[in-house]
Amino acid sequence: MTKKMLDDFTVVDFTHVLAGPHCTKMLAEHGAEVIKIEPTGGEMIRVFPTLKEGRSAHFVQHNIGKKTVAIDITTPEGQKICHELVKQADVVVENFAPGVMKKHNLDWDTLRQLKPDLVMCSISCFGQTGPLSHLPGFDYIGQAYAGIIDLNGERGRPPVFGEYAFGDLSTSTHAYAAILTALIHRMNGGGGQYLDICLMEVLFSYHEMNVQLFDTTDGEFVCERSGPSHPLFAPIGIYTCKGRYIFIIGLGHSWDSLMKVIGREDMLSDPRLADVSGRGKHTDEINAAIEAWLDTIEDVETAVAILQEKRIPAAPILTIPQVMELEHTKERGMVRTVSDPVFGTVKIPRTPMRFSQFPDSPDLQAGMLGQYNHEVLRERLGYDEQQINELENTGVIGSKNI
């Protein structure tokens, strides 16, 4: 079997829902042995749709490649098992609310005494410190506090949110990068350390210009919802074409090309539109010219082809089914199929990191609840069957075919 990049690393995974599990899924995909510890009744997303025979496809997507163990960490026996596993681990990842791990004797101060060179990563909405840290947090809550949701929607109308896990998956990727950075530091003799990864901070970092614009204009510029058009630059935005939508960007040399394509060379000599700042002040006029041209075009595909032929950035606004059927998506394998004992197969997005020495996605499955209880306790900790059976009988460990 080909050695994977993270083959020599062991991760004890206390995560649930999404930001944490997606991080540890990426670690598992690249070779780490991830031991996922769940409550004996299963973690929250084991009941998220789609469900088949009690099995969640949502859980499958974000937990492939992990050895699932179900332990009651509220019990001394359960905590003892966790401590023994941590002694053998390189990394611990958790995304409980701050204080939960300490309540169960699994916090950083406790675990680093057991494993001094441990890398421990806590993922939370607001971080481990600060006035908001005690609050429960989800992706949308972090987006709200980070000024993200405020920018989505039409000018003068209520903000909107998208049905995608922008904050959770971004934070999981930052956590993944932080863990690998800390492991490199440890390999260079730096020892273990604690990582505090905060969803709100990750999202706030995505304001590529809004923060500095507010600061450097002494508060005069505050980015606001602008609907289908960019609030500063034109033309950048969403346009309609025969009942569908297209995104067009006409900056730099594309401005000249776009005006020639739509037959509005007169705008190129208009002194009001001579630079980016001027064009940003006349967005409505520019957009009207583009829309008038699109009205003459047969369909979105034709419009995109014309624009792309002139190297003008343009794209149709696609639905999820359309993305999955796109030839580019298929050729790059952006949709991968994983096998599952209940669903048979499940289509999920491919992890976007690509490595020349490891071009193929590993064939991994998501475990049933407590599927690896016996294997982990027996092979890693040396428990015999009598000890394992006693733990099952007393409810310290559990399993279920979901």
C-alpha positions in Angstrom: 0.0 0.0 0.0 1.3 3.5 -0.9 2.4 5.5 2.1 0.3 8.6 2.6 1.6 12.0 3.7 0.1 11.9 7.2 0.4 8.1 7.8 2.5 8.5 10.9 0.1 10.8 12.8 -2.7 9.9 15.1 -5.6 12.2 15.8 -8.1 11.9 18.6 -11.3 13.6 17.3 -13.9 15.0 19.7 -15.6 17.0 17.0 -19.3 17.2 16.0 -21.5 18.8 13.4 -19.3 20.4 10.7 -16.4 22.8 11.3 -14.5 20.2 13.4 -15.5 17.0 11.5 -14.6 18.5 8.1 -11.1 19.4 9.5 -10.5 15.9 10.8 -11.9 14.4 7.6 -9.2 16.2 5.6 -6.6 14.9 8.1 -8.0 11.3 7.5 -8.0 11.7 3.7 -4.3 12.5 3.7 -3.4 9.5 5.9 -3.7 10.4 9.5 -5.4 7.7 11.7 -8.4 9.6 13.1 -10.2 8.1 16.1 -13.5 9.9 16.3 -15.1 9.8 19.7 -18.9 10.3 19.8 -21.5 10.1 22.6 -23.0 6.7 22.9 -26.2 8.0 21.2 -24.2 9.5 18.3 -23.3 13.0 17.4 -25.9 15.6 16.2 -25.5 15.2 12.5 -26.2 11.4 12.5 -29.8 12.5 12.3 -29.4 15.1 9.5 -30.9 14.5 6.1 -30.7 12.6 3.9 -31.6 9.6 6.1 -31.8 6.0 5.0 -32.5 3.2 7.6 -31.5 5.8 10.2 -28.2 6.5 8.5 -27.3 10.1 7.6 -25.6 11.0 4.3 -24.6 14.3 5.9 -22.6 12.4 8.4 -21.1 10.2 5.7 -19.8 13.2 3.7 -17.9 14.8 6.6 -16.7 11.7 8.4 -15.1 9.3 5.9 -11.9 7.7 6.9 -12.4 7.9 10.7 -12.4 5.1 13.2 -15.6 5.7 15.1 -15.7 5.0 18.8 -18.7 5.8 21.0 -17.8 6.7 24.6 -19.6 8.4 27.4 -17.0 11.0 28.3 -19.0 12.1 31.4 -17.9 8.9 33.2 -14.5 8.4 34.9 -14.1 5.2 32.8 -14.8 7.0 29.6 -12.4 9.8 30.5 -9.7 7.2 31.4 -10.1 5.6 27.9 -9.7 9.1 26.3 -6.6 9.9 28.4 -5.0 6.6 27.3 -5.7 7.4 23.7 -4.4 10.9 24.0 -1.1 9.6 25.3 -0.6 7.8 22.0 -1.8 10.7 19.9 -0.2 13.6 18.0 -3.2 15.8 17.7 -6.5 16.4 19.5 -9.3 18.3 17.8 -12.5 19.5 19.5 -15.2 22.0 18.8 -17.4 22.0 21.9 -18.4 25.3 23.5 -15.5 26.6 25.7 -15.5 24.9 29.0 -17.0 21.6 28.0 -13.7 19.8 27.6 -12.5 21.1 31.0 -15.7 19.9 32.6 -14.8 16.4 31.5 -11.1 16.5 32.3 -10.2 16.7 28.7 -8.9 20.3 28.5 -5.5 21.5 27.3 -4.0 21.8 30.8 -5.0 18.2 31.6 -4.0 16.7 28.3 -0.6 18.3 27.9 0.4 16.8 31.3 -0.3 13.4 29.7 1.3 14.2 26.4 3.7 17.2 26.5 4.3 17.4 22.8 0.6 17.2 21.9 -0.9 19.6 19.4 -4.5 20.4 20.5 -6.9 22.4 18.4 -10.1 23.9 19.7 -12.5 25.3 17.1 -15.4 27.5 18.3 -17.5 30.3 17.0 -16.1 33.1 19.2 -12.8 31.7 20.5 -11.8 30.6 23.9 -11.6 34.1 25.4 -13.6 37.3 25.2 -17.0 38.5 26.2 -18.8 36.4 23.6 -16.8 33.2 24.1 -19.4 31.5 26.3 -22.2 31.8 23.7 -23.3 28.9 21.6 -22.4 29.5 18.0 -23.2 28.2 14.5 -22.0 29.2 11.1 -24.7 31.8 10.5 -24.2 33.3 14.0 -20.5 33.8 13.2 -21.4 35.3 9.8 -23.8 37.8 11.6 -21.2 38.9 14.1 -18.4 39.1 11.5 -20.2 41.6 9.2 -20.7 39.0 6.5 -24.5 38.6 6.4 -24.9 42.4 6.5 -23.4 42.6 3.0 -25.6 40.0 1.4 -28.8 41.1 -0.4 -30.4 44.1 -2.1 -29.7 47.7 -1.2 -32.3 49.0 1.1 -33.8 45.6 1.8 -33.2 43.0 4.6 -29.9 41.0 4.4 -30.1 37.4 3.3 -28.0 34.3 3.9 -26.9 31.5 1.6 -27.6 27.8 2.1 -24.0 26.8 2.3 -21.5 26.3 5.1 -19.2 29.2 4.2 -18.0 29.8 7.8 -17.8 26.2 9.0 -15.8 24.9 6.1 -13.5 28.0 5.9 -12.8 27.6 9.6 -12.1 23.8 9.3 -9.6 24.6 6.5 -7.8 27.2 8.7 -7.8 24.7 11.5 -6.3 22.1 9.2 -3.5 24.5 8.2 -2.9 25.5 11.8 -2.5 21.9 12.9 -0.1 21.1 10.1 1.9 24.3 10.8 2.1 23.3 14.5 3.2 19.8 13.6 6.0 21.2 11.5 7.0 23.4 14.4 7.0 20.4 16.7 9.1 18.4 14.2 11.7 21.2 14.3 12.0 20.9 18.0 9.4 23.4 19.1 7.2 21.0 21.2 3.5 20.9 21.4 1.0 23.8 21.6 -2.6 24.8 21.8 -4.5 26.3 18.9 -7.5 28.5 19.4 -9.3 28.7 16.0 -12.3 31.1 15.9 -15.0 31.1 13.2 -15.8 34.8 13.7 -12.1 35.7 13.2 -11.8 33.6 10.1 -14.9 35.2 8.5 -13.8 38.7 9.5 -10.5 38.1 7.7 -12.4 37.7 4.4 -13.1 41.5 4.3 -10.4 42.1 1.8 -11.0 45.9 1.6 -13.9 46.8 3.8 -12.0 47.2 7.1 -9.1 49.3 5.7 -11.5 51.4 3.6 -13.5 52.3 6.7 -10.3 53.1 8.5 -8.4 55.1 5.9 -11.5 57.2 4.9 -12.0 58.1 8.6 -15.3 56.3 8.6 -16.7 57.9 5.4 -16.9 54.6 3.6 -18.9 51.8 5.1 -19.5 48.9 2.7 -23.3 48.2 2.4 -25.5 45.7 0.6 -25.4 46.5 -3.1 -27.5 43.8 -4.7 -26.3 42.5 -8.0 -23.7 45.2 -8.6 -20.4 45.9 -6.9 -20.6 49.0 -4.6 -17.3 50.5 -5.8 -16.4 49.1 -9.2 -18.2 48.9 -12.5 -19.0 46.8 -14.4 -18.9 44.0 -11.9 -22.2 42.2 -11.2 -25.1 39.9 -12.1 -27.1 40.6 -15.3 -30.2 39.0 -16.7 -30.3 37.2 -20.1 -33.4 35.5 -21.3 -34.7 34.6 -17.9 -31.3 33.4 -16.6 -28.4 35.2 -15.0 -24.8 35.9 -15.9 -21.9 37.4 -14.0 -19.7 39.8 -15.9 -16.5 41.7 -14.9 -15.2 44.5 -17.0 -12.1 45.8 -15.3 -8.7 46.8 -16.8 -8.3 45.9 -20.4 -11.6 44.0 -20.2 -13.4 47.3 -20.0 -12.3 48.3 -23.5 -13.1 44.8 -24.9 -16.6 44.7 -23.3 -17.6 48.1 -24.6 -16.5 47.1 -28.1 -18.4 43.8 -27.8 -21.7 45.5 -26.8 -21.2 48.2 -29.4 -20.7 51.1 -27.0 -17.3 52.4 -28.1 -18.6 55.9 -27.2 -18.2 55.1 -23.5 -14.5 54.6 -24.1 -14.1 58.2 -25.0 -16.5 59.5 -22.3 -14.4 61.5 -19.8 -16.7 60.6 -16.9 -15.8 56.9 -17.4 -12.0 57.4 -18.0 -11.0 55.6 -14.8 -12.2 53.1 -12.3 -13.4 55.7 -9.9 -15.5 57.5 -12.5 -17.0 54.2 -13.8 -18.0 53.3 -10.2 -20.0 56.5 -10.0 -22.0 55.7 -13.1 -22.8 52.0 -12.4 -26.5 52.3 -13.4 -25.7 53.8 -16.8 -23.0 51.2 -17.6 -25.3 48.3 -16.4 -28.1 49.6 -18.6 -25.9 49.4 -21.7 -24.9 45.9 -20.9 -28.4 44.8 -20.2 -29.5 46.3 -23.5 -26.9 44.2 -25.3 -27.9 41.1 -23.5 -31.5 41.6 -24.6 -30.3 41.1 -28.2 -28.5 37.8 -27.4 -30.2 34.4 -27.9 -29.3 32.9 -24.5 -26.9 32.9 -21.6 -24.6 30.3 -23.2 -24.2 32.4 -26.3 -23.5 35.6 -24.3 -20.9 33.8 -22.2 -19.2 32.3 -25.4 -19.0 35.8 -27.0 -17.5 37.4 -23.9 -15.1 34.6 -23.1 -13.9 34.5 -26.8 -12.7 38.1 -26.1 -11.2 37.2 -22.8 -13.8 39.1 -20.8 -14.4 37.4 -17.5 -18.0 36.0 -17.6 -19.9 33.0 -16.2 -23.4 31.7 -16.2 -25.0 31.5 -12.7 -25.3 27.8 -12.3 -27.5 25.6 -10.0 -26.0 22.7 -8.1 -27.3 20.1 -10.6 -25.8 22.2 -13.5 -22.4 22.4 -11.7 -22.4 18.6 -11.2 -23.1 18.1 -14.9 -20.5 20.6 -16.2 -17.8 19.0 -18.3 -15.1 20.8 -16.4 -16.5 19.4 -13.1 -16.4 15.9 -14.5 -12.9 16.1 -16.0 -11.4 17.4 -12.8 -13.4 15.0 -10.7 -14.8 17.7 -8.5 -17.7 15.3 -7.5 -16.4 12.1 -5.9 -18.4 9.0 -5.1 -17.8 7.3 -1.7 -19.1 3.9 -0.8 -21.4 3.3 2.2 -22.9 0.1 3.6 -26.4 1.6 3.8 -26.6 4.1 0.9 -24.4 2.1 -1.4 -22.8 5.2 -2.9 -22.9 8.9 -2.0 -21.8 11.7 -4.2 -19.9 14.4 -2.3 -17.5 17.3 -3.2 -13.9 16.3 -3.7 -11.4 17.8 -1.3 -9.9 20.6 -3.4 -6.3 20.1 -2.3 -4.4 18.3 -5.1 -0.9 16.7 -4.8 1.1 15.4 -7.7 2.3 12.3 -5.8 -1.2 11.5 -4.6 -3.5 12.4 -7.5 -6.4 10.1 -6.5 -8.8 10.5 -3.6 -8.5 7.6 -1.2 -11.3 5.0 -1.0 -12.7 5.7 2.5 -15.9 5.0 4.3 -17.6 6.6 7.3 -18.0 4.3 10.3 -21.1 3.2 11.9 -21.7 4.5 15.5 -19.1 2.8 17.7 -18.0 0.5 14.9 -14.3 0.6 16.0 -14.9 0.3 19.7 -13.4 -3.2 20.0 -10.6 -2.6 17.6 -9.4 0.6 19.2 -9.7 -0.7 22.8 -8.1 -4.0 22.0 -5.3 -3.0 19.6 -4.4 0.4 20.9 -5.0 0.1 24.6 -4.7 -3.7 25.2 -8.2 -4.2 26.6 -9.4 -7.8 26.6 -12.9 -8.9 25.5 -14.1 -9.2 29.1 -13.1 -5.6 29.9 -14.7 -4.4 26.6 -17.9 -6.3 27.4 -18.1 -4.8 30.8 -17.8 -1.3 29.4 -20.6 -2.1 27.0 -22.8 -3.5 29.8 -22.3 -0.5 31.9 -23.0 2.0 29.1 -19.5 3.5 29.0 -19.2 2.5 25.3 -22.0 1.8 22.8 -22.7 1.0 19.2 -25.5 1.2 16.7 -25.9 0.5 12.9 -26.4 4.1 11.9 
